């Protein structure tokens, strides 16, 4: 599809100065199959009540955050990285190997087919369908119960297990409370949640200084993903005013 008409472990990373590219190389990066519970699943849980499934974040902003999370899944699995340039952070495929998951495969296929688009364009484009896509994937994985109707009103999908749904937010709360930077994956989770505006309202103690230091330790491509997600969320907020 032509988008021109649409819309705490130590980690190390390597830098290719020829293209200002920073591929991710980490002992805790999840390589290989992407069909297991994911970054986007965890972000969905922290953006919704762990009992009722009701949103804590406006649906449009949640969709942009989930779009960032699915790209983040591909980055953590070393399938995608960023070519970083002023005003033009562009994702590119490191490998075209099958992801083992239809949703991340669809996103990867788009990036492979049209590699010239900046990440901001991809975030807005994927946000159009990503909320429904992630919800469907989580229902298929039995992480969510399908939406139901009560008195002719459609109810949201609810967590299949309250403890599992509450755990991602609990991990973030514990990390801030203890001032212990979490693993890379949860740093990205925190960053994307903060980018949607949800962290400031939901976490027990949102410490901007600790969060800034925590995110500064991420590899450059992941930091740029969070920055760009925050930027498109900010644009969406302004457009609604």
C-alpha positions, 0 to 999 in steps of 0.5 A: 500500500502506498502511504503517500496517500494514507493518512537490570541487566547491562546491554550493549549496542553497536553503531555503524557510523557510515549510516548513523545506524544503531542495531540492537545487540543485547543479551536480553533481546528476544530473538526468533519467534514473536508469537509469545506474549509481547510488548504490545500485549503488556502495553495493552494491559497497562493502558486498560483496567485489569478487571473491567478492561476499560481504557485508561488512555484515549483510544486514539492515543492508545492506538498510536502507543500500540503501533509503537509497541508492535514496531518495538517488538520487531526491534527487540527481536532484531528484525527492524532497526532505525536509520537515524537522521535529523527529522527523519528516523526511518525504520528498515528491515534487518532480516526478512525472516518470518516472524511466526506471528501474523501481526508483526509479519504484516508490519514487517512486510509493509516496512520491507515493501516501502522502506522510504517512509519515516517512523512517524508515518508508519505510526499514524498508518498502523494506528488505524487498525492496530488496536483491533489487531492487537485485541484480536491477537490477545483474544486468540492467545486467550489473554482477553475474553471476547467483547460481550453485550449487556443491555444492548451495549457492547462491553470491552474485552476483559482480561482472562486472568486478572493477575496476568493483566495486572503484572506489567503495571506492577513491574513498572511500579516496583521499578520506580518505587525501588529506583531499579532500572528494569530490563530493556523490554520494560524500559521500552514499555515504560517509555511508550506508556509515558508517551501516551500520557498514561504513566503520569496518571496511572503509576504510583510514583512517576519520577521524571528524573528516574525515568529520563535516566532509565530511558537514556540507557536504551539503545539509540533506535529504541530511544528514537522510537519512544521520542517519535511515538511521543511526538505523534501522540502530541500531534494527535492531542493538539488536533483534537483541541 
